[in-house]
Amino acid sequence: MRPVQLIQRFYPVLVLIIPLVIGVFLITTFGSPGTQRVTTESLIRLVFAVGLYIFAGNSGIVSFGHMAFCAIAAYATAWQTCCALMKPITMSGLPAFVRDNTLPLLPAAMTSIGLAGGVAFVSGLVLMRLSSLSASISTLALLFILNVIYSNWVSVTMGNSTIVGLPVYVSTWGALSAALLVIVIAYLFQRSRWGLMLRATREDEVAAAASGLSLYWTRLGAFTLSGFVAGLAGVLFAHFTGTVSVSTFFLSHTFLIVAMLVVGGMRSLAGAVVGVTVISVLTDLFRRAEAGFAIGPLDIAIPPGSQELILATLMLLILMFRKDGIMAGREFKWPGRVKEDGVRESRVTPTQDSAQNLSV
């Protein structure tokens, strides 16, 4: 494959990755520590949003339970890496080999991500047998089940108390590296045979089943892969804040990530990245406005709670006037692509493109 063809093939990824790298470089070079911290947190949310897109965007089933996999990985890495002297006292119910030892960071991260993916696979064996709406509601039930268990399993999770003392090693560049990795994974998956089959089930379940596609196994594979990515986000968040609390991984974060996907457009990878970027920037701006700022002799501040109200209004406007989000389910395309005979190629819709690739 020639270099130009390779660039054309991966152009939808490059046009997402390059601005992220440039933005992070400028922020780490000229931004304040507070801005860098907000950027790192946004990149971790981007990892989670892309992980959710792998399943929800390609299958059309909105999952409200992926924050459970994030929590599983965060607690697992906390058990393995934190507070060796305190664990026998505060988390006495842990297995002895975990309670009495501290594991290296990389093995702890890998096993935590693997545990999240394994739970996604096991739960998916049941959930993916349900219809679209039933599966969405059941994923929310999964999140509630985990929240109740972790809130009351005091000898293992410390209940509603916060686990502190985790090593903090996630920097802005580390979070960016993870975000770039999952963007590439998501793009390769959506271009793969499994991704094309999954989008076919999204567009028309009956027609896909009649064509011999397995709704169950294609959805289960995507659900498991997205569980691994959600686990990665959980590990990053735990070692970015240095703390883990069950209240962190519940409804507020879940709905924030779903809002990001809705605003950007749930049916495309570009929509996931754009949605996270737009909401993160607006959230930070409104947070600063609530804290107040000075214009000459005037001190101006918007009322507390305005941030949530403005974001809710934005979501309503998006749903009313552009229900498919900012990107409308489309990826960035190579501009002015021309065939060898000099005729400009016609653009096709995502559904047509998927159908053509699947038929091949």
N, C-alpha and C positions, 0 to 999 in steps of 0.2 A: 504494500500500500504506500503510495506516494505521500510525502509530508503534507501537501495541500489537502489531499483526501482525508488524511488522519485528522487534520485541524478541522475540516468541515464536519467530520463525524462526531468529534467531541466538542464542537463549538457550543452547544447548549450548556455544557459543563464549564468550559473555559470562560464564558461570559458571566457566569456566576462566581467562579473562583477568583478570577483576577481582580474584580472590584473589592472583594472581601480582603484579599491580601494587601492591596493598596490602602484600603481603609484602616486596617489594623496597623500597618506600618506608620501611617500618619498619626494615629491615635497614640501609639506607644512612643512615638518620637516627640510629639508636641502636646499631647493631652495630659490633663491632670491625673493624679492617682485615682480620684473618684471616677473620672470618665473611663479610665482603663478598667476599673473594677466593673462598671456597668457594661462595658463592651465584653468582658470575659463572661459575665452572666448571660448576656444575650447570645453569645456563641454557644454556650451550653444548652440554652433553650432551642437554638437552631438544630443542634444534634438531636434533641428529643423530637422536635417538629418534623424533621426529615425522617426519623424513624417511624413516627406515626403516619407520615405520608406514604411510606413504603407499603403499608397495609391499607389504610383508609383511602388514600388517593387512588390507588390502583383497583381496589375492590369495590369502592363506593359505599362501604360499611363504616360509619363513623364509630370509632372505638373511644369510649370514655374510661377505659380501664387500664390504659398503658402506663399511667402513673404508678400502678401497683408494681410493675416490673422495675420501674425506676427506684421505688422504695426498697424492693427486695435486694437489688444490687447495692444500694447505698448502705443498708444495714449489714449486708454480708461483708463489705469491705471494712466497715467500722468494727465489726467483731474481730476481724483478722489483724487490723493494724493499729488499733487505738489502745491507750491506757492500760499497759500490762499490769500495773500494780492495782488498778481499780477494778478490773474485770472480775476477779474472784469475789469481790464484795458486791458490786452493783449489778453484775450479770452472771450470777452464780449458776443459772440454769443452762449455760452454754456447755457443749461437750468439752471434756477435759483438754483435748488437744488444741482446741481453739481458745478456751478460757485461760490456759496457763502459758500460751505462747503468742508471740507477735511475728507475723509472717512478712516477708519482703513485699514491697508495694506492687511490683508487676505481677507476681503470682496471685496476690490477693485480688488485684483488679481483674485478672483473667478468670479466676474461679467465680467471682461475683457476677461478671457478665454472663458466664456460662450458666450459673444458677438462674438468672433472670430469663435467659433464653429457654432453659429447660422447663421452667414453670409456664412460660408462654406456650410451649409445645404441649404440655400435659393439659393445661386448661383449654387450649385450642382444639384438642381432640373432642371435647364436648361442645364448645361454643360454636365451632365452625359447622356443626350440623344444623344450626338454627338458620332461619331466614334472616334477611338483612336487618329488619327492624328489631326482631327478637334478639339477634346477636348484639346489636348496639346496646340494648337495655341490659343484657346479661353481662356485658363488659363493665358497665357501671356497677352492677351487683358484685362483680369480682373485686372492684376497688373498695366497696363498702365492707366486704368480707375481710379483706386484708387489713383495712383500717381498724376494724373491731378487734381482730386477733392481735395485731401489734400494739394496740392501745391497752390491752389487758394482759399481755404476756410479760409481766413485769420482770420476772427473773431472767429474761432473755433480751428484751428490747428496752427495759426501763420504763415501759408504759408510755405515758404522755410526757415524761421527762426527756430532756435533751441529752444525747450522748455527745460529749465534748472530748477534745484531745486528739482528734484525727490529724495526721500529718497533712499540712497544706502544701501541695506541690503543683497545683494546676495554675499555670500562668496564662496570659492572653494568647501567647503563641502556641501553647499546648492545647488550649481550647480551640484555636483556629485549626490546628493540625487535625484534631478529631472531627471538626465540622467538615473540612475538606475531604477527609476519608469517607465519611458517611454520605456526602453528596455524590462522590464517585460510585460508591456501592449502590446507592439508590438509582443512579442513572444506568449503571450496568444491569441492574435487576429489571428496570422498566423496559430496556431494550432486549432483554433475554426472552427466550421462548416462554418461560414461566410468567414473566411480566405481561407479555402480549396476551397469553391465555387468561390471566386474571382480569385484564381490562375488557376482554371479550365477555366475561361473565358479568362485569359491571354494566356493560351497555345493554345486554339482553340475556338474562339467565336461561330462558327457555331455548333460545336459538343456540347458545353456547353448549348447553347440555345435549341438544339434538345433534350437534356437530361432533359429539364424543368427548367434550372437555369435562374434566372432573371439577365441579365447583368446590368440593370438599378439600381435595388435596392441594389445589392451587391456593386456596385461601389459607389453609393450614401452613403451607410453606412461607407465605408472606407474613402471616401472623407471628410465626416463630422468628423469622429474620428481624422483624420490627421489634420483637421482644428483646433480642440481643442488643440492638441499637439503643433502645430505651434503657437497658441496663448500663450501657456505656455512659449515657447521660447521667444516670444515678451516681455512678462512681466519680465522674467529673465534679458533680455538684457537691458530693460529700467531701472531696479533697480540695474543693475551692473554698468552702465555708469553714471546714474543720469541725463541723457539727452535723448531727443527724437527729431529726425529730419527726415523728409520725405525722404531725400536723402540716409539715411542709409539703408532704406528698399526698395532697388530697384535692378537694374540689377547686380551690382557687387557682392552683397551677394548671389543673386539667382544663378548666374552661378558658384560661388565658392562652394555652397552646392551641386549643380548638379555634379560638377567636383569630389567632394569627393565621391559621390555615384558611379560615373562611374569608378573611380580608384579602389575602394574597391569591387565593384560588386553590381549592383542595385537590383539583384534578391534574396538577402539574408540579414538577419539582421546582420550577422557577417560581410558581405561586407560593410554595412553602417558604423559600428563601426570601422572596420579596415581602411576604406577610410578616415574617419575624422581624425583618429589618424595619419596616414601616411602623409596626406596633412598638418595637423597642425604642425607636427614636421618639415617637410621640409620647410614650410613657415617661421617658426621661425628661422631655421638655415640660410636660405637665407637672411632673414631680418638682422640678426646679421652680416652676411658676407658683405652685402651692407654697413652697418655702419662701417665695418672695424675691424680688429683684428691684434694683434701683435704676431709675432713669432720671439723671440729674438730681434735683432735690426731692423727687417723688419716690416713695416706696410702694411698689405694686405687688399684689399677691391675689391669686384667685382663691375662691373659697375651698376649704378642705372637702375632698370627695368629688371635686370637679373632674379629676382624672378618669374615674370609673364612668361618670356620666357622659363625658365626651367620647370615650371609647365605645360605650354602648350605642351612642348616637351614630358614630361612624359605622358600626356593624349594621345597624338598621338601614342606613343609607346604601351600604354595599349590597345588602340583601334585596332592597327595593329596586335599585337602578342598575346593579351589575351583580346578579345573583351568583354568577360563577367566579366572582372575585376580580381582583385587579388584572390578573393574567388571563382570566377567562378560560382556564384549562389548557393554555398553550405554552409551549416552550419557546425559547429564543431560537430563531432560525438563521442559518447562514444567508446573509443578504445577497440578492442577485445571483443565485446559483444558476448556472447555465449548462445545458447539455453540450456534448461534444460537437453537435451539428450547429451550435450557435443559437438554438431556440431556448428561450427562458422557460424553466420548469414552472408548472402551475403549482400553487400552494394547495394542500389538502387539509382537511380537518383532522384532528387527532384520531377520531374514530375511523376515518377512511385509511389513515396511515397505519393504524394498528391492524385493520382488516387485511390490507395489502401485505404487510410483513408476515402476518400469521399464515396467510395462504401460501407464502413462499416456503 
